[in-house]
Amino acid sequence: MKILVPVKRVCDPDHANKVKLSADGSAVTSDGLEWKPNPFDEYAVEAALRLNENAPKNEKLGETIVVSLGSADVAQTLRQALAMGADRGILVEANDAQLDSSVVARALKAIVDKEKPDLVLMGKQTVDGDSNAVGQMLAEQLGWPMATFAMTISTTDGGKTLTVGREVDTGVLTLKLTLPAVVTVDLRIVAPTAIKNGATPADHKYNEGARYASLKGIMQAKKKPIDQSKLADLGIDTATTASYAKFELPAARSGSTVFVETVDDLLAKLRNDAKAI
C-alpha cells in the first residue's frame, strides 16, 4: 500500500506556558521555543508503518511517504519520521503566514494528484491551531471517502478496503471505506492492537505509542530522499481564507487565596463575591 502522511512541526506543547505574542499582538511568536512533530501526525506515521509491515519478520510491505509544508528547516521534522521508518519525504517550502487550512488542503491535493497514493493518513488536528479541518477539506476536494478520529484500522478484501473504528460520544462507530481514501487518526490508533493489516499476526501486540527511532534508523534517515519544491510550484490558488485580527494573553491571576471554614461559607463566597452561582 502506498500511504501519504502529512506531518506538521509545532512548538512543543509541553512548553505552551512560554508562548509569546508580538509587540502589536498581531501574531504568536515562536521565539525561544523548541519544535517537534505534531503528536497526532506522529501517531499517523506510526499507523502507516504498522499498515505497511509484517512486524515479526521486520518485512516492509508498502511505501510510506511523509510530506510537510513550511520553511527549509522543516526538513529536520521529516527526518524524524524517516528515522522512524518512512521511506521518503516531500517538503513544500512556504512561509507560515502563507498557510491556512484551505491552502494546505489544496497543496496536499496537488501532491496526491502527483503521487497517487492508496491512502492519505493524517492526524485529526494540530495542537497549535486545533482547527481539525484539513483532512475534511482534502477529502472533499479529492472526492474520496473518509473517516475521522480513527482509533482502529483493519485492512479487508485483500487491502482494497479499510474497516475503521472511530470514536464517537456513544461508543465506537465502524465504517468500511473503499480505497483510495482519507483517514484522520486519534491517539488510540497507537494502542498495541489498533492496527490489523492481514500480514502481521492478529495476536501481535505493539508497544503502546509511536515507535522510537533507532540509531540505525537515524543513520539511514540521513540518506533517504526529501523532494523539495516551492508552494508556487504546485500551481494552486494560494489565497488564504482565514485571518486573525489580534491575539491577547489571558489576564494574569491575582495569586491571592481565601480560605473558608465551612461549605456554607464557600457557597456564600461563590454566590455573593465571585457571582459564580
N, C-alpha and C positions, 0 to 999 in steps of 0.2 A: 504494500500500500504506500502511496506517495502522500505524505502528510505535510502541510504547511502550517507552521506555528508562529503567529505574530508575537513578538516579545517587546515590551517597553521597559526602559530603565526609569526608575523612580527614586526620589530621595528616600533614604532609609526610613521606613515608617516608625522604627524604634527611636528615632531622633526627632519626632514630629514636634516636640516642645522647643526645638531650636529653629523652627521656621521663622523667616524674617520677611518683612514687606519692604518694597522700595520706598524711598522718601515721600513720593507723591501718592502712594497707595494704589498705584496702577497695576502692580504685579507682585507675585510671590517670588522671592529670590531664593536661589539655592546656595548662596554664599556659605561656605564652611560646612556644608552637608555632604554626606557620603552617598554614593549611588549604589543601587543594587537592582537586580531584575524584579519586576513586579511579581509578587508572590503567586498570584493566580496564573500568570503566564508561565512561571516556573513549574507549577502543577501541570499545566498543559503540555509542556515539554516532556515531563515525566510520563504523562499518559500516552503521548505519541510514541515514546521509546518503548513502553510496555506493549503497545499495539503492534510494533514493528520488530519484535524479537521473540525468539524461543529462549526464555530465561535460563533454564537449567543447562542448556547446551551453549549458552552465550553466542547464539546464532542470530545474525541480523536478517530480517525478512523483507524490509522495505526501506524507503528513503525518508528521512526526516529533515525538513528544511526550516530554518528559523529566519525570520525577517523582522527588521526594525526600521523605524523612521527617526531621524534625529541628526545630531552633529557627528562629525567624523569619529570622535572618541566613543561613540555608542558601540563601535566595533568590539570594544572590550566586553560589553554585556553579551554580545553574540558569541564571543569566545567562551564565555562561561557556559552557555548552552551547548556549544560544540564540545567542550570538555566533558559535559555530562554524557554525550554520545550522539548528538545531532550530527548530520553528515556535512552540511554546508550552510552558509549564511548569505543573506541578502541585506544590504544596507542602503537605504534611500536617504541621502543627505538632505536635511531640511532644518530650518530654524524652528524652534518650538512655537514661536509666535505665528508661524505659517500654518500650524496644525490645529484642527479641532476634530471632533468625531467624524464629521462628514468628509473632510479631506482625507483622513486616514482610511475611511471605508473605500473611497474612490481609488486611493493609491493601492490598497490591497486588492481591489477588483482588477486593476491593471496587471498586478503581479500574478494573480490567479489565472487571468486570461493567457498569460505567457507561460506559466509553469504547468497549468492544467493538473493540479493535484486531485487526488480522490477525496481528500478531506481537509478542511480548514479547522484546526483545533486551537482554541484560544481561551484565555482566562475570561471569566464572566465580566470583569471590570478591572480598572486600575485603581490602586489605593491612593492616588493623588486626586484625580478628577472624579472618580466614583460615578461616572455617568452611565455605565452599563448600556452603551449604545452602539458601539462599532460592530459587534457581531450581528445584531439585528439588521443594521443598515447594509452590511455586506451581503447577508443572505438575500435581502430584498433586491439589491442591485444585480446579484447573480441569478436570481430566480431559483435558488436552491432550497431544499428543505433544511430546517434547522431545529436544534434542541438546545435550550439554555439551562444553566445551573445543573449540568450533568454530574451525578455522583457515582454512576456506574456506566460502563460501556462494554458491550459484548458484540463481537462480530458474528454475523449469521449469514446463511446462504452462500457459504464459501467466500466470505469477505465482500459480497456485493451489497449487504445491508448492515446496519448497526441497530442494536437494541439498546436504548439509552434509558436509564433510570434517572429522573430529575426530581430534585427535592421541592416539594410544594408544602403549603401550610398544613394540609391534611394528611401528608404522608409522602409516598413516592408515586409519581406518575410515570408510566412506562410508555415510551414511544419507539416505533420502528421506522427508521429512515433508510431510504434508498440512496446510495452514493451516486454522485458527489453530494456532499452536504457540509453544513457549518455547525459546529458544536462548541458551546462555551461551557467551561467546567467550573465547578465549585471546589472547595478544599477537600471534600470527602472523596474526590476522584483518586487521591493518592493513598487511600486505605489499602491494606495488604491484599484484598481480594476484589478490588473495584474494577479491574480490567480483565476481560476474558477474550483472548484472540484466536482460540482454536488450535494454537500451536503450543504455547506454554501450558503445561498440565493444569487442569481446572482446580486442582487442590494445592497449587503452588501459592505460597504466601510471600509477597514482597515485604521489605521493611516499610514501616509507616513513613510517609512523607516522600519528598523528592530525593533522588539519589545524590550523593556527594560525588564530585569529580575526583577521580583517582589521579595519582601523579602521572600515570601512563596516559590517562585521558587529557590531562592538562598539556602534556608534551605533544600529543597528537593534534590537539586543537590548534596549535601554532601553525600547523601545516595545512589545515583544512581551508578550503577557499571561501572567501567572502566577496561576493559580487557587489561592487559599489556603483551607484548612479546618483543623479540629482533628481529632486522632485519634479523639476521641469521636464526631465527626460521621459516621464511616464505619459505625457500628453493628456493630462486630465485637467478638469476645472479645479483650480487651486483656491477659489474664493471660499473663505470661511463663512459659516452661518451662525456662529455663536461668538459673543464678545462679552467681556467683563467690564463693568463701569468702574468699580472700586473695590478694594479689599480693606478690611479693618480687623485688627486683632480683638478678641473678646476683652471686655473690661477686666482689669486686674481685681483679684479677690482682696477683700479688706484684711483678711488674716485674723480678724477678731473672732473669739469664741465665747458663747454664752452658755453656761451650764444651768440646768434646771433640776429641781428636786423630785418632781413627780410628773406623771403623764399629763395630768390636768394642766400643770404649768406649761408643758411643751405645747399642748393644744392651744392654750391661750396665746402663746408667743406666735405660733403659726397663723392663728386666726387674726389676731389684732395687730401684731407688729409686721410680720412678713407678708400678710394678706395672701397666704398660700392656700388656705382652705376657707 
